[in-house]
Amino acid sequence: MQPEFRFRLNGRIMPEIFIQRALVDGAPCGEWQIAVEIDGLGRFTIDDNSHLWDDSLPKFVLEYRDETAWALLPVAERRSSVDKGWNRVTPQELGAILELAGVIKRV
């Protein structure tokens, strides 16, 4: 059974994420990207914020939780967990985790 994942961006649950490549002249190319769609803002890619010109600018906080593993923990452990099973990652790390788990296959 494949694990089931849940995602948050800046503390807000994302019902789905998109694994995509950039489109240049209508053709996919380059590295894989993670994108989200938010009502009122549309779809946009998430980066690792490493190239911001000012460190005081707000940054994306991307998190995931392996719901399958989380459900297997004893209730007492889940209740006492400080992070509630959420793991902070970069978009590149999340892509690798999803690929390793067999949820996505990059070709």
C-alpha positions as CSV (number, residue, x, y, z in Angstrom):
1,M,0.0,0.0,0.0
2,Q,1.4,3.4,-1.0
3,P,1.6,6.0,1.8
4,E,-0.9,8.9,1.7
5,F,0.4,12.4,2.2
6,R,-1.0,15.7,3.3
7,F,0.6,19.1,2.5
8,R,0.7,22.5,4.1
9,L,2.0,25.8,2.7
10,N,2.5,28.5,5.3
11,G,0.3,26.6,7.7
12,R,-2.6,26.2,5.3
13,I,-3.6,22.7,4.1
14,M,-3.2,22.3,0.4
15,P,-5.8,19.8,-1.0
16,E,-3.4,19.0,-3.8
17,I,0.0,19.8,-5.2
18,F,1.2,19.7,-8.8
19,I,4.5,18.2,-9.9
20,Q,5.3,19.8,-13.2
21,R,8.1,21.1,-15.4
22,A,8.4,24.7,-16.6
23,L,6.8,25.3,-20.0
24,V,9.0,27.0,-22.6
25,D,7.2,27.7,-25.9
26,G,4.6,25.2,-24.8
27,A,7.1,22.3,-24.2
28,P,8.0,21.0,-20.7
29,C,11.7,21.4,-19.9
30,G,14.0,21.8,-17.0
31,E,13.8,20.6,-13.4
32,W,10.6,19.3,-11.8
33,Q,8.7,21.9,-9.8
34,I,6.1,21.8,-7.1
35,A,3.1,24.1,-7.7
36,V,-0.1,24.8,-5.7
37,E,-3.3,26.4,-6.6
38,I,-5.0,28.9,-4.2
39,D,-8.4,30.5,-4.8
40,G,-8.0,34.1,-5.7
41,L,-4.2,33.7,-6.5
42,G,-4.2,30.9,-9.1
43,R,-1.5,28.3,-9.6
44,F,2.1,29.2,-8.9
45,T,5.3,27.3,-8.3
46,I,7.0,27.1,-4.9
47,D,10.8,27.6,-4.6
48,D,13.2,27.2,-1.8
49,N,13.5,31.0,-1.2
50,S,17.3,30.8,-1.6
51,H,17.4,33.8,-4.1
52,L,15.4,36.4,-2.3
53,W,17.1,39.8,-2.4
54,D,16.1,40.6,1.2
55,D,16.1,38.1,4.1
56,S,13.3,39.9,5.7
57,L,10.8,39.0,2.9
58,P,8.3,36.4,3.8
59,K,9.3,32.8,2.8
60,F,7.3,29.8,1.8
61,V,7.0,27.2,4.6
62,L,6.3,23.9,2.9
63,E,5.4,20.9,5.1
64,Y,4.2,17.3,4.6
65,R,2.8,14.6,6.8
66,D,2.8,10.9,6.0
67,E,-0.8,10.2,7.0
68,T,-0.4,6.5,6.7
69,A,2.5,6.5,9.2
70,W,0.8,9.1,11.4
71,A,-2.3,6.9,11.8
72,L,-0.2,3.9,13.0
73,L,1.2,5.9,15.9
74,P,-0.4,5.3,19.3
75,V,-3.0,7.9,20.1
76,A,-1.1,9.1,23.2
77,E,2.0,9.7,21.1
78,R,0.0,11.7,18.5
79,R,-1.6,13.8,21.1
80,S,1.7,14.6,22.8
81,S,3.5,15.4,19.5
82,V,4.6,19.0,19.3
83,D,4.7,19.1,15.5
84,K,1.7,16.8,15.0
85,G,3.7,14.8,12.5
86,W,4.4,17.7,10.1
87,N,7.8,17.8,8.5
88,R,9.3,21.0,7.0
89,V,10.9,20.5,3.6
90,T,12.1,22.3,0.5
91,P,10.3,21.6,-2.7
92,Q,13.3,19.6,-3.9
93,E,13.3,17.4,-0.8
94,L,9.5,16.9,-1.1
95,G,9.9,15.7,-4.7
96,A,12.6,13.2,-3.6
97,I,10.4,12.0,-0.7
98,L,7.4,11.4,-3.0
99,E,9.5,9.7,-5.6
100,L,11.2,7.4,-2.9
101,A,7.7,6.6,-1.6
102,G,6.6,5.6,-5.1
103,V,3.9,8.2,-5.2
104,I,5.4,9.9,-8.3
105,K,7.7,8.7,-11.0
106,R,9.9,11.2,-12.8
107,V,10.7,10.4,-16.4
